[in-house]
Structure formats: structure tokens, C-alpha cells
Amino acid sequence: AAMSVTSFETTSQATKDSASLVSKASANKSKRFEDVSCSSRSFSQQKEPKEQKGVARWAFLGALTGICAVVFAVDVTPGERWPGWIGVVQSYLAGSTITAEVVLCLSVFLVAVTFRKKSAKRPTSEKLAVKKLGHGRCVADNSAAAAAAPAAAAPRRPSTSGGAPAAPARANPLSAKFNAAIDAAARQGDMTKAHDLFLQFEQAGGQPEPMTYNLVLRACAKAGDSRAAEIWFKRMETKGFRPTMCSYNTLLDACAKADDAEACEKRLRHMIDQRMEVNVISYATAIYARARRGDVAQAEEWMEKMLAAGVEPDAITYNSVIHANSVSGNVEGAERWLEEMRRRGLETSVATFTAVIDACAKSGEVPRAERWMGRMLEQNVKPNVVTFSAMIDACAKAGNVPRAEHWLERMTEQGIKPNAHSFCTLINACAKAAGPNGAESAERGLDRSEE
């Protein structure tokens, strides 16, 4: 009996709880219905005044247009007598024939203004969506809208599965900052600073990109350290980055400036064997590496390979070949390549003429060097301190002190300040000249160098 009573009480309590839950659910449902009704009423109340204003406006325009039509009809039929108030209007308009036209223009103007205001106030699809969201918040939970807002504001990830192209990624401020700093160090040739900045970038959580490695390679090339450039090049490949043509050209430049022509040519052959894109800078760098040594045969061989590959050489490439002939003292070769350069329509510069004059200087051919100096001035190419020093050197090797002093005077007349090499070549010319005149000229040269 006790168990029956206990079970009956438990059942009664459960029944009461169920009834309570049902009553609460009914109350919430009725409350939501009232909220929806309230929202609908408020929305209709807000909409009703606007509709009433629109009806009143169109009624006014319709009446104005009707009056305009009546006046226009009266105006175009002046010979007939209209009954009633229309006749009064007709007699009033007897002295004027443009009243109807004025009223018509006014009516059309008001209609146009009304349509313009209506189109300006018409909400766009985005505004309609905002309005719907605002009315929905009267019923829906605010947390859903709050959760939807960040999702709508979050940027889209670029698609990698094809289709429409993805929007360009925004530049990383940290990457841009360190790339600019490494570039500044590279321009100064400070390889150590560029290396330290790269490590700081990695420690700060940055992700180096191929351009970052290329900037460090440029710093190595500027410093002429081909070994360091090779290390950074291999590190770039180890990190999974494929070196670009700029990476290879910078490595070639580092090898050339380090006077390692063999390593430069090895990398260039690798580029050709791998069927990579090889441009004029790649070939010109290999030619420059051989030109520094005065290796005319190898420099001209790379020029022939360049032409066979269909790569058109530029003025810098020709200047490198002319420089190779200049270092070896091959005047005929330097002149031949200069004429070939002009035949191809390339512009000759001060570096071009200076290299030819320097070739003449190494051979001690003063008249030939002076002839090229004259052609240079005829083409309005202004010589620099290196050009005049080459002329003085040509005179010095021939032991022609008066001509050496002449070109030193011409240099100062042109407003070009002689450097240490200019005075050294003049003193050498005086030393080769026997007798007291040579000694006096050498003393004058020393006095002028100390000024």
C-alpha cells in the first residue's frame, strides 16, 4: 500500500510538471504570436503614411495635368465659344497664346522631379536585406544575427580548385618591412646586415618568399662574395622555392664580380641545359666575367652563342666585348666590335669610346687614341675622368710628355677634376722622358696633385 501511495504521488507530481510545461509553452507561443502581430502592425503603420503621401502626390499631378489639357484645348480652338467657366477661361486667355505651353512645361517638370525623387529613395537590394534583417530581429534571436555578422564580414579565402580567379592577397606588412630593409642593405653591399635581417625576419614569424632570397643574393653579389651567394641559393632550393631567372642572374653576377668565370659559365650552362629562360643579362654577365680577364676568345664565343640562341645583344653586351679587347690591348678587335655595334643601330656611350681609347693606350698608339677622342667629341659624347686618364696613359706609354700635359689641361678646362691615376700616369710619362725637362714636368705634376 505504501508503495502504491508513493507511486501515485510520483505520478501526480509528474502530471503537474507536464501541465506546467504545457502552460509555459502555450504562454511563449502566444507571446511570440503577439510579438509578430505587433511587428506586423508597426510595419503596416509605418508603411501607411508613405502610401497616403504617394496617393496625394499623384492626385495633385493628375489634377494639374487635367487643367493643363483643358487650357491647351481652349488655346488651340480660339474661334469657338465654350460654355460655362471654360468660356471665361477662354476669354481670359484671348490675349496670350503661350499660357498652356507654360503650364504644360511646369506639369512635365513636376512629374520628372517626382519620378527622380522616387527612384532616389528606392532601396537597393542590400538596403532591403538590412530592413528584412531588422524586422526579423523583433521575432528571431539576436544571437543568430550576431553569429552571422562575423561570417559575412570574414574575408573569402582564395579558391585553389579552379573557376573564377581569386582576389589578390593583401601584402604582408611584416614581409614588406623586412624586404625593404634587406633591399637597402643590398644596395649598400652590406651582406652581413642583409643576413642578420633575414634571420630576424624568420624569428619574428615571417615567411620568406623568393624575392626575399633574391635580395640577399643581391647583397652577396654587390659584395662580390660568390661563395655566400651559392650558400643562399642552395638554401632557397632546400626550402622548396624554385629559383627564378632573377635568382640565377644575380648568382651569375656574384660569380663574375668575384672573378670566378668558370662558376659563372657552369651556372649558365645549367640554365641552358634545363631549358630555362635565358635573357640578355645572363649572357652579358658571362661575357663580362671573361672580359675582366681580357679573355677575348671566350667572350666572343659567348657572344656567338647568344646570337645563335636568338637573343639580341644590347649596348652593355657590346661594351663588355670591347672591354675584353681593351684589357688585352687588341685595338683592331675593339674597333671592329664598335663598328658592329653602330651597324646594329645601338647607341655608343662614353664607356664604349673609353674602352677603345684604353686599347689604344695599352698599345701606345697616341694618334689613334686622339682620333677616337675626336670622334667622341663630334658625336657630343662628353668624356669623363676615366677617358682623359686613358688618353694621358696613351701619351705616357709613348713617352710623349707634352701631349700628356695637353690632355691634363683639357681635362681641367672641361671642369673635370683629375684623380690619383691621372697624375700617376703623367708622372710615369715624365719618368720615361730622359733629361731635365722630364724631371721638371714630374715636379709640376707632383705640385698639382698636392693642390
C-alpha positions in Angstrom: 0.0 0.0 0.0 2.8 2.4 0.9 4.5 1.7 -2.5 1.2 2.4 -4.3 0.8 5.7 -2.5 4.3 6.6 -3.3 3.9 5.8 -7.0 0.6 7.7 -7.1 2.3 10.7 -5.6 5.1 10.4 -8.1 2.7 10.1 -11.0 0.7 13.1 -9.7 3.8 15.2 -9.5 4.9 14.3 -13.0 1.4 15.2 -14.3 1.7 18.6 -12.6 5.1 19.2 -14.1 3.9 18.2 -17.5 0.9 20.6 -17.2 3.2 23.3 -16.1 5.5 22.9 -19.1 2.5 22.8 -21.4 1.2 26.0 -20.0 4.6 27.7 -20.3 4.9 26.6 -23.9 1.4 28.0 -24.6 2.3 31.3 -23.0 5.5 31.5 -25.0 3.7 30.7 -28.2 1.0 33.3 -27.6 3.7 35.8 -26.7 5.5 35.1 -29.9 2.2 35.5 -31.8 1.6 38.8 -30.1 5.2 39.9 -31.0 4.6 39.0 -34.6 1.3 40.8 -34.7 2.8 43.8 -33.0 5.7 43.8 -35.5 3.3 43.5 -38.5 1.1 46.3 -37.1 4.1 48.6 -36.6 5.3 47.8 -40.1 1.9 48.5 -41.7 1.6 51.7 -39.7 5.0 52.8 -40.9 4.1 51.9 -44.5 0.6 53.5 -44.5 1.6 57.2 -44.2 4.1 56.8 -47.1 1.4 55.2 -49.3 -1.0 58.1 -48.4 1.6 60.6 -49.4 2.2 58.9 -52.7 -1.6 58.8 -53.5 -1.9 62.5 -52.6 1.0 63.4 -54.8 -0.3 61.6 -57.8 -3.8 63.0 -57.3 -2.3 66.5 -57.4 -0.3 65.8 -60.5 -3.3 64.3 -62.2 -5.4 67.4 -61.4 -2.6 69.7 -62.7 -2.3 67.7 -65.9 -6.1 67.8 -66.4 -6.1 71.6 -66.1 -3.2 71.8 -68.4 -5.1 69.7 -71.0 -8.2 71.9 -70.7 -6.2 75.1 -71.1 -4.3 73.7 -74.0 -7.6 72.7 -75.8 -9.0 76.2 -75.2 -5.8 77.7 -76.5 -5.8 75.8 -79.8 -9.5 76.5 -80.5 -9.8 80.2 -80.2 -12.6 80.5 -82.8 -15.2 78.6 -80.8 -17.2 79.7 -77.8 -17.1 77.3 -74.9 -19.9 77.2 -72.4 -19.7 77.9 -68.7 -16.5 78.6 -66.9 -14.5 77.3 -69.8 -15.7 80.3 -71.8 -14.4 82.6 -69.0 -11.0 80.9 -69.2 -11.1 81.2 -73.0 -11.8 84.9 -72.8 -9.0 85.3 -70.2 -6.5 83.6 -72.5 -7.5 85.5 -75.5 -4.6 87.9 -75.2 -2.0 85.2 -74.7 -1.2 82.0 -76.6 1.6 80.6 -74.5 -0.1 80.0 -71.2 -1.0 76.4 -72.0 2.6 75.7 -73.0 3.9 77.2 -69.8 1.5 75.1 -67.7 2.4 72.0 -69.7 6.1 72.5 -69.1 5.5 73.1 -65.4 3.5 69.9 -65.2 6.2 67.8 -67.0 8.8 69.3 -64.8 7.0 68.3 -61.6 6.4 64.8 -62.9 10.1 64.4 -63.7 11.1 65.7 -60.3 8.6 63.3 -58.7 10.0 60.3 -60.6 13.5 61.3 -59.7 12.8 61.5 -56.0 11.0 58.2 -56.1 13.9 56.4 -57.8 16.4 58.1 -55.5 14.5 56.9 -52.4 14.0 53.4 -53.8 16.0 51.0 -51.6 18.6 48.8 -53.1 18.8 45.0 -52.6 21.4 45.5 -49.8 19.1 48.0 -48.0 16.1 45.7 -48.4 18.1 42.9 -46.9 19.1 45.1 -44.0 15.4 46.1 -43.5 14.3 42.4 -43.5 17.0 41.6 -41.0 15.9 44.5 -38.8 12.2 43.4 -38.8 13.2 39.8 -38.2 15.1 40.7 -35.1 11.8 41.5 -33.4 11.0 37.8 -33.5 14.3 35.9 -34.0 17.0 35.5 -31.5 19.7 38.2 -31.6 22.4 35.7 -31.2 21.8 34.3 -34.6 22.3 37.7 -36.2 25.4 38.3 -34.1 26.8 34.9 -35.2 26.0 35.7 -38.9 27.7 39.1 -38.8 31.3 37.9 -38.4 30.7 35.2 -41.0 29.5 37.9 -43.5 32.4 40.2 -42.6 35.1 37.5 -42.8 37.3 37.7 -46.0 37.0 35.0 -48.6 39.8 32.5 -49.0 41.3 32.3 -52.4 40.0 29.4 -54.4 42.6 26.8 -55.4 40.2 24.5 -57.3 39.9 26.5 -60.5 37.0 28.5 -61.7 37.0 32.2 -61.3 40.3 33.8 -60.4 40.7 34.6 -56.7 41.1 38.1 -55.4 44.8 39.1 -55.0 46.1 38.5 -51.5 46.9 41.5 -49.4 50.6 42.3 -48.8 52.0 41.2 -45.6 53.2 44.3 -43.7 55.9 42.3 -41.9 57.3 40.9 -45.1 57.2 44.3 -46.8 59.0 45.9 -43.9 61.9 43.4 -43.9 62.2 43.2 -47.7 62.6 47.0 -47.8 65.3 46.8 -45.1 67.1 44.0 -46.8 67.0 45.8 -50.1 68.6 48.9 -48.5 71.4 46.7 -47.1 71.8 45.1 -50.5 72.2 48.4 -52.2 74.9 49.3 -49.8 76.6 46.0 -50.3 76.3 45.2 -46.6 76.0 41.4 -46.8 76.2 40.9 -43.1 73.4 43.2 -42.3 71.2 41.6 -45.0 71.9 38.2 -43.5 71.0 39.4 -40.0 67.8 41.0 -41.2 66.8 37.8 -42.9 67.3 35.8 -39.6 65.3 38.5 -37.7 62.5 38.1 -40.2 62.3 34.4 -39.6 62.5 34.8 -35.8 59.6 37.2 -36.0 57.4 34.6 -37.5 57.8 35.8 -41.1 57.6 33.5 -44.1 60.4 34.4 -46.6 59.5 34.5 -50.2 61.6 34.2 -53.4 62.0 37.9 -53.5 63.5 37.9 -50.0 66.1 35.4 -51.0 66.9 37.4 -54.2 67.6 40.5 -52.2 70.1 38.6 -50.0 71.7 37.2 -53.2 72.0 40.8 -54.5 73.8 41.8 -51.3 76.2 38.9 -51.8 76.7 39.9 -55.5 77.3 43.5 -54.5 80.0 42.4 -52.1 81.5 40.1 -54.7 81.1 37.0 -52.4 80.2 34.2 -54.8 80.6 31.5 -52.1 77.9 33.2 -49.8 75.7 33.6 -52.9 75.9 29.9 -53.6 75.0 29.0 -50.0 71.9 31.3 -50.1 71.0 29.9 -53.5 71.1 26.3 -52.2 69.2 27.3 -49.1 66.5 28.8 -51.3 66.2 25.4 -53.1 66.2 23.5 -49.8 63.2 25.5 -48.5 61.2 24.4 -51.5 61.4 27.6 -53.6 62.2 27.3 -57.3 64.8 29.9 -58.2 63.7 32.4 -60.7 65.6 33.8 -63.6 66.4 36.8 -61.4 67.9 34.4 -58.9 70.1 32.8 -61.5 71.2 36.2 -63.0 72.1 37.5 -59.5 74.2 34.4 -58.8 75.9 34.8 -62.2 76.7 38.4 -61.3 78.2 37.4 -57.9 80.5 34.9 -59.7 81.5 37.4 -62.3 82.4 40.1 -59.7 84.3 37.5 -57.7 86.4 36.8 -60.9 85.1 33.3 -61.0 84.3 33.0 -64.7 84.2 29.2 -64.5 81.5 29.1 -61.9 79.6 31.7 -63.8 79.7 29.7 -67.0 78.8 26.5 -65.2 75.6 28.0 -63.9 74.7 29.5 -67.3 75.2 26.1 -69.0 72.9 24.6 -66.4 70.2 27.1 -67.2 70.6 26.3 -70.9 70.6 22.5 -70.4 67.5 22.8 -68.2 65.8 24.8 -71.0 65.2 27.7 -68.6 64.6 31.2 -69.8 68.0 32.8 -70.5 67.9 36.5 -71.4 70.4 39.1 -72.5 71.5 39.8 -68.9 72.5 36.1 -68.4 74.8 36.1 -71.5 76.1 39.6 -70.8 77.2 38.6 -67.3 79.2 35.6 -68.7 80.8 37.8 -71.3 81.7 40.4 -68.6 83.3 37.6 -66.4 85.6 36.8 -69.3 86.2 40.5 -70.3 87.6 41.2 -66.8 90.4 38.8 -67.6 90.9 40.0 -71.1 89.8 36.6 -72.5 88.7 37.8 -75.9 88.2 34.3 -77.4 85.8 33.1 -74.7 84.0 36.5 -74.6 83.4 36.4 -78.4 82.4 32.7 -78.2 79.6 33.5 -75.7 78.6 36.4 -78.0 78.2 33.9 -80.9 76.2 31.5 -78.7 74.0 34.4 -77.7 73.2 35.3 -81.3 72.7 31.7 -82.2 70.1 31.4 -79.4 68.2 34.3 -80.9 68.9 36.6 -78.0 69.6 40.1 -79.3 72.6 41.7 -77.5 72.3 45.2 -76.1 74.8 48.0 -75.7 76.1 46.7 -72.4 76.9 43.3 -74.0 78.9 45.0 -76.8 80.7 47.2 -74.3 81.8 44.1 -72.4 83.2 42.5 -75.6 85.0 45.8 -76.4 86.3 45.9 -72.8 87.7 42.4 -73.3 89.7 43.6 -76.3 90.7 46.7 -74.4 92.2 44.7 -71.5 94.2 42.6 -73.9 95.3 45.6 -75.9 93.6 44.4 -79.1 92.8 47.7 -80.9 91.6 46.1 -84.1 89.1 43.9 -82.2 87.8 46.8 -80.1 87.3 48.9 -83.2 85.6 46.1 -85.1 83.0 45.5 -82.3 82.4 49.2 -82.0 81.6 49.4 -85.7 79.4 46.3 -85.4 77.6 48.0 -82.6 76.9 51.1 -84.6 75.8 48.9 -87.6 73.1 47.3 -85.4 71.8 50.8 -84.5 72.9 50.7 -80.9 73.9 54.0 -79.2 77.6 54.3 -78.3 78.3 55.8 -74.9 81.3 57.2 -73.0 82.1 53.6 -71.8 82.3 52.5 -75.4 84.8 55.1 -76.6 86.8 54.9 -73.4 87.3 51.2 -73.9 88.6 51.8 -77.4 90.9 54.6 -76.3 92.2 52.4 -73.5 93.0 49.7 -76.0 95.0 52.3 -78.0 96.7 53.4 -74.7 97.9 49.9 -74.0 99.4 49.7 -77.4 101.0 53.2 -77.1 99.2 54.5 -80.2 98.7 58.2 -79.4 97.4 59.4 -82.8 94.9 56.6 -82.9 93.6 57.3 -79.4 93.3 61.0 -80.2 91.4 60.2 -83.4 88.8 58.3 -81.3 88.7 61.1 -78.8 87.9 63.5 -81.7 85.1 61.2 -83.0 83.7 61.0 -79.4 83.5 64.8 -79.1 82.0 65.1 -82.6 79.1 62.9 -81.5 78.5 65.1 -78.5 79.6 62.4 -76.1 81.1 64.0 -73.0 84.3 62.3 -71.8 84.8 61.6 -68.1 87.9 61.3 -65.9 88.5 57.7 -67.0 88.5 58.8 -70.6 91.1 61.6 -70.1 93.2 59.3 -67.8 93.3 56.8 -70.7 94.4 59.5 -73.1 97.2 60.6 -70.6 98.1 56.9 -70.2 98.5 56.5 -74.0 100.8 59.5 -74.1 102.7 58.2 -71.1 103.4 54.8 -72.7 104.7 56.6 -75.7 106.8 58.9 -73.6 105.1 62.0 -75.0 105.1 64.4 -72.1 103.8 67.5 -74.0 100.7 65.6 -75.2 100.1 64.2 -71.7 100.2 67.7 -70.2 97.9 68.9 -73.0 95.2 66.4 -72.1 95.6 67.1 -68.5 94.9 70.8 -69.2 92.0 69.8 -71.4 90.6 67.8 -68.5 90.7 70.8 -66.1 89.2 73.1 -68.8 86.2 70.7 -69.0 85.7 71.1 -65.3 86.8 67.5 -64.6 89.0 67.1 -61.5 91.9 64.8 -62.1 92.2 61.8 -59.9 95.3 60.0 -58.5 95.6 57.8 -61.6 95.7 60.8 -63.8 98.7 62.3 -62.0 100.4 58.9 -61.7 100.2 58.4 -65.5 101.6 61.9 -66.1 104.5 61.3 -63.7 105.2 58.0 -65.4 105.3 59.8 -68.8 107.8 62.3 -67.3 109.9 59.5 -65.8 110.2 57.8 -69.3 111.3 61.1 -70.8 115.1 61.5 -70.2 116.7 64.8 -69.4 115.9 67.7 -67.1 112.6 68.5 -68.9 111.2 65.3 -67.7 112.2 65.9 -64.2 110.7 69.4 -64.2 107.4 68.1 -65.6 107.3 65.4 -63.0 107.8 68.1 -60.3 105.0 70.2 -61.7 102.8 67.1 -61.8 103.5 66.4 -58.1 102.8 70.0 -57.2 99.5 70.0 -59.0 98.5 66.7 -57.3 99.0 68.2 -53.9 96.8 71.2 -54.6 
